[in-house]
């Protein structure tokens, strides 16, 4: 009886539905986290819309489920194995983004197992849409955002100067005298880069065009988003110069929201449409919605037993393992709060400082210390330590190589050096930055569970490894900075920071546990 069922494939849809139900059951906590991201992050507020579109595509392409084939079944098993490993790894290490991608890959794998490439064709367009509504890792997002912010600022400043307006650019700050657009304000329009790219993918699916041209649609969506943001900044500054700040503020706030986004979206569609040939334009609506079902009868096709058993066993093993991992309580090590941090180090007395509320919100730290240590008549050494008791998506250190230039500083050199902590060589990033005539020497490193790490990507790998081998994902960013006065050489500043760091190494373990 079972052999007959296997040969006829009558069991495949009920079994597929059951296994998908188990996977989606496991995903509920992560799905709720993603929904929260959609509700609070404007750049991903298009998430519910894309989800509805993805579900509509599944419904519109349902005729593909009438047939299946035996090609790609074992590829589906491989997808499920990789996805299961990714998902458990991401849960253990507290990496939210990878969990979403892992589940999408798992769903693709199950469809390949139960229907081969035909079922893969059915589900793939919907799955392609979803990564564009998953927030990327914070450190990647920060690097991407800063680069695009600086590009938008440079372009808008060029337009203002071309229009004959006097403007001073200080990093991502535009100063026109009557109005100053800061980094966050001037580049707020970039928060719509992600939905613009997502809708670019959707637009590419509407036409029956080659893959390379669909990729061109996605690239054009990003380019149009950056250019339109630059134009918005230019018009804001121009209105401030030609009218008054009230008109400028009104224009800025009007075009900061969905009005600006919809206007940019129309421009993007127009630009993409111009790249199409007459024949391609006639295929609108016949892209992924055009479904050709193989003529063979599904009931006469055998479904291989091996991949089905393999996929079922993977799901049945994954469910208890994930539930077990989720119930492991994260280990939060004992430590002293930074309210007790020494205010005298290496003969220097500290003046404590606090970060602005907006920066505290962005950095999302568990605890931090900011102080300016100085000797009488000498330039201060500024110490910043941002501690995270549990690192996860949106709660990880931000790389100083991204944050430093945003205030108008230019990185002149960035090298990795080694400092001594007893018998231990500590890798440290040494950054020399300039701002006009001013110079600043910066040392920074990441400290995680007794390890000193300079490279941002190595720090992420160590976080992942720590999540696998223990229940700890805590860590900190440590940054020292010293302004170079007219009577101080770079070599002298290096000696000053190295000496301060030597004393600091003995203090930090009480506040950043080994």
N, C-alpha and C positions, 0 to 999 in steps of 0.2 A: 504493500500500500504506500509506504514512504517513498520507495523507488518511483512508483507511478506519479506521486505528487511532485517529486523532484523533476521527473522528466517533463511533466506538464507545466511546472512552475506555478501551480495553484497556491502554493504556500508562501510565495515570495513577498507579496505585498503585505499580508498580515505580519509576517516576521519582521520585515523592514520597518513597519509602523511601530512595532513593539520596541525594537532596538533604538529607533530614533527617539521614542518617548523616554527611554531610560537615559539616553545621552542628554536630552533637554532637561530632564529632571535634575541631573547632576549640575547642569549649567545655570539653574535658577539663581543661586546667590551671585554669580558673576553677571548674569543678565540684568539683575537688579542694580548692580554697581554701574553697568554700562548705561542703563536708563537714567540713573542719577547724573552721570556725566553729561548726557544729552540735555538734561534739564538745567544744569548750572553752567555749562560751557557753551557760550554763544557760537563758537566756531564749529560745534558739533550738534547744534540744535536742530539740524536737518535730519538727524538720525531717525526719528519716527517716520518722516516722509519716505526716506529710503527703504525703511523696513516694509512699509505698505507697498511700495513699488516692487520690492523683491518678492513679496507674497503674491502680488498680482501677476508677475512673470511666471511664478509656479503654476498659477491657475490657468493662465493663457496658453502655456506650453504643455498642459497636462496630457495632450494626445500622444506625446512621446512615451508615456507610461504604458501604452498599449502594446509595445514591443520591447524586447530586450535582446542582448546578444552576449556571447561568452568572451568577447574581447575586453581586456582591462580588468577582469575580476580579481586577479592576483595583485594587480597594481592597487586596487582598492584595499586589499589586506595590508599592503605596505603603507598606504596612506593612514590607515587606522592605527597601525603600530607606531608610526612617527607621531601622529596626533596625540595618542595616549601618552607617550613619553613626554611630549611638549606640555601637555595639560597638567600632568602630575608634577613635572618640574616647575612649572610656573606657579602652581598652587603652593608648593613647598617653599619656593624662593620669594613668594609674594609679588610676582610680576604679573600685573593684571592684563596688560596688553596681549601677552603671548597666550593667555587662556582663551581669549576670543578667537584668535587666529587658529589655535589648536582645535577648537570645536568646529569651526568652519571646515577645516581639513578633514575632521572625522566624519562630518556629514557627507562630504564629497566621497570619502572612502566607502561608506556604507552604500551609497547609490551605485558606485562602480561595482561593488560586490554583487548586488542583487539585480543589476540590469546592464552591466558592462558599460561600454562607451555611450550607448544610447541613453541610459539613465544619467550618465555623467554630463552629456549634452543638455539634458533636461534641467539639471540643478545648477550648472556652472554659472550662467548669467546672473542668477540671484545671488550666488555666493561672491561673485566678483564685486558686486556693489557694496557689500558689507564692510570690507576692510577700510573703506573710505569714511566710515563713521566710527572707527575705533581710534581713540586718541593715541598717537605714537608715544614711545618712551620720552620722558621729560627731557633728557639730555639731548636727544635727537631733535625734538621740537624746539628746544632753546637755540640750538645751532642753526636750524633752518630759519626760524623766525628772525633771529638777529640779522642774518645775511640778507634776507628779503626786506627787512626794515631799513637797513642801510642802503640797499638798492633803491627802494622807493623814495627815501629821503634825498639821495643824490639826484635822482631824476626830477623830483619836484623842485629842488633848488636850481637845477639847470633851467627848468621852465620859467621860474621866477626871474632869474637873471636874463634870460632871453627876452622876457617881457619888459626889461629895463628897470626892474625893481631891485633895490638894495637889500641883500640878505646875507646873514652870517650863519654858516653851518658849523656846528660843534658836535661832531659825531652824529647822533640821531636827534639832535636838537636844532631846530630852525629858529633863529632870532631875527625878527624884522623890525625890532624897535617897538612898534605898536602892539605886536603880538608875538608870543613865543610858543611854539609847538614842541612839546616834549616828546620823548620816545614813545611812551604809551599812548599819548593822544594822537600824535601825528600818524602812527601806523596802526591805529585801531582797525582800519579797514581790512587789514590782512587777516583778521579773524574769520573772514569769509573766504579765504583761500581754499580751505578744505571742502566746504560745501560746493564751491565753484568747480573744483576738480571732480567731486563726486557727480555733480550734474553734467559735467563734460563727459564722464564715462557713460552716463545714462543717454545723453544725446548721441554718442557714438553708436549705441546699441539700436537706435531707431532706424538707422540706415543700413542697407545691404552693401557694405563697403569692405575693402581689404583691411586686414588687421593693422597694417602700418598707418592707414589713414585714421583708424579709430585711435591709435596711439597719438597721432597728430592732434586730434580733438582734445585729448587730455592735456597735452603740452600747451595748446593754445588757451585752454581754460585757465591754466596757471599764469601764463604770460599776460592775458587780458586782465586778470585779477590784480597783478602787480602794477600794470600800467594805469588802470583805472584808479587805484589807490593813490598813485603819484599825482594824477590829474586832480583828484579830490583835495589833496594837500595843497597843490598849486592854487586851486580856486579859493580855498580857505584863506591862504595868505594874500592872494590878490584882492579879495573882497575886503580884507582888513586894511589894506593899503589904499584902496580906491574909495571905500565907503567909511564904515566905522566898525569897531570891534563887535558891536551888538549884531550887525548884519552878518559879520563873519562867524560869530558864535552860532547864530541861527542856522546858517548854511551848513556849518560843520556838524551840528547835532542832527540836522535833517538827513544829511548824506552819510552819517555814521552808521545808521541802522539799515533796515530792510529796504528802504527806498534806494539807497546806494547799491545794495546787493542785487535787487531786481533790475535796476538799470544796467549794471555790469553784466548780468546774466543775458539780457537781451543783446547787448553788444557782442558777448561771447558767441551766442547762437548765430548772429549775423556773420561774424568772421568765419566761423566753422562752415556755415552754409556756402560761403563764397569759395571755399576750397573744393567743393563738390562739382563733378561734371554734371551735364544735363541728365544723363542716364542715371547717375547716382541719386540726384535730387528726386527722381521719380520713384525711388524705392523707400521714401519716408514711410515709416510704420511697418516696413517689411524686413526689419533687421532681425533681432532675436525673436520677434513675434512670428516670423515666418518659420513654420515647423513642417518638416517633411518626414513622415513616419515611414520606416522601412516596410516594404510590402509583405515580408514574411509573416506568417501567423505566429504569434507569441506562444500559443498553446502547443505548437509542434517543436518548440526549441527546448533542448535540454539545458538546465541550469547546473553548472558544476557544483558538486557537493563540497569540495575542499575549501574554497574561499568562503562559502556560507558558514561552515563550521568554524573556520578561523576567525571571521568577523564576529560571530556570536560569542566565542570564547573570550575575545579581546574585550567586548562590552561587559560580559559577566564578570571578568576579572577587574575591570576598571572601576565598576560601581563600588565594591567594598573598599578598594584601595583609596579611592578619592575620599570616601566618607571617613576612612581612618586618618588620612592626611589632614583633612579639615578639622578633625577633633584634636590634633596636636596643638597644644597651647604654645604660642611663641615665647621664647625665653627672653625676658627683659632683664638684663644684668643690673645689679646694684651699682649705684654710682652717686657721687656727690653732685648736688645741683650747682649750676654756675653762679648762683647767688653767693656761694662761699669761695669763689675763685680768688686766688691771691692777687692783691692789688700792688704787690711789690715783687718784681722779677728782675734779676740781674742788675740790682741797684737802681732800677727805674720805678717810679711811682705812676700808677694808672689813674686816668680820668675815665670813669665808666661812661658809656654812650648807649643809646638805644636805636634800633632800626625803625624807620617809619612803619606805620601799621600796614600799608599796602605791600611793603617788601616782606614783612613778616608773613602776611597771608600768602604771597606768591611762593616763598621759600618753604612754608609749612613745616617748620622745625619743631622738634620736641622741646629743645632748650638751646640757648645760644649765649655767647659772651662776646661783647664788643667793647674794647678799651684802648685808650691811647697812652702808652707807657713812655715817659720822658724823664730825662735828667735836666737839671737846670741849664737853660740856654741852648739846649740841643733839640734837633728835630725829633718828633715822637715816632715810636714804633707802634703801629696800629695792629692789634691782634683781633682776629675774628675767628670764632670756633662755632660752627653750626652743627648741632648733634641731632641725630635721628635714631630714636630707640627701635623703630621698626620701619625699614625702607620698603616702599611699595610705589605703585604708579602715582605720580603727583606729589610724592613725599621722598625726594632724593636730592642730594646736593646739586646745586647748579654750578656748572663749570665757570671759574673766573675768567677763562679766556673768552667767554661769551659776554659776561657781565661787565668786565673792565672797559672794553671799547665803547659800550653803549653810552657812557657818560662823556664821550668826546675824546677819550684817551686813545692814542695810537700805539700799537704794539711794535716796538723797535726790534726786540729780540725775544725769543722764547726757547729756552734750552732746559734740559734735564741735568741737574747736578746731584751730587751725593754729599750729605752731611753725616757727621758721626754722632751716634747715640751710644756711647760706650763702645762695645765691640760690633755694634750693628751699623751697617751702611743704610742711611735713610734716603731714598730717592725723592727729590723735591723739584718741582717746576720753578724755574727762575725766569721771571718776566720783567723786562725793562720797558716801561711805557712813557710816552711823552704827551704833553698837552701844551702846545705853544712852546714857551721857554721852560715850562715846568717838567721835571722828570720824577718818576716814581719807580722804585725797585720793589718787586713783589715776589715772595716765596709762597707756594701753596702745595698742599698734598692732601690725600685722602687717608683716613685712619680707620681701619675696620678690624676689630677683634685682634688687636696687637700687631697688625700688619700695616706698613707704611707703603702707599701706592701713589705714584705720580700720574700715570696714564689713566684717563677717564674710562676708557674701554676695559682696561685691566681691572679697574675698580668695579665695573659692572659684572665682569666674570667672577671676581672674588665674592661679590654679593651673591651671585647665583650658586657658587660652590659652597658658600657658608650656609645658604638655605638648604642645600642638599645634605651636608654633613652634620648639621646641628640645627637647632631651632632658633638661631640668632641671625638677624639681618640688620643689626645696629651698626652705626658708623658715623663718621663726622668729616667735615671739610675744615681744614686748618689753613688760615691765610695770614701772612705777615706782610706788612708794607711799610716802606720808609721813603719819605720825600727827600730828594737830593738837593741840599742847599748849595749856594754858590761856592762855599768853602769845603765841600765834601766831594770826594771822588767816588766813582762807581765801586772801586776796590774797597774803599773805606766803608761804603754802605753794605757791601757783601760781608765784611768782617762784623759789622754791627748786627746784621740780621742773623748771621751764623752763631754769634755769641748768645743772642737772645734765644734762638732755637735750642741751643745746647741746654740752657736752663729750663726751657719749656718742656723738653722731652721728659724730664723727671716729674713734672707736675701733672701732665695730661692724663696718665693712666687712671687717676682718681676720678676724672670727669668723663673720659672716653675709655671705657673698660677694655682691657686686653682680652 
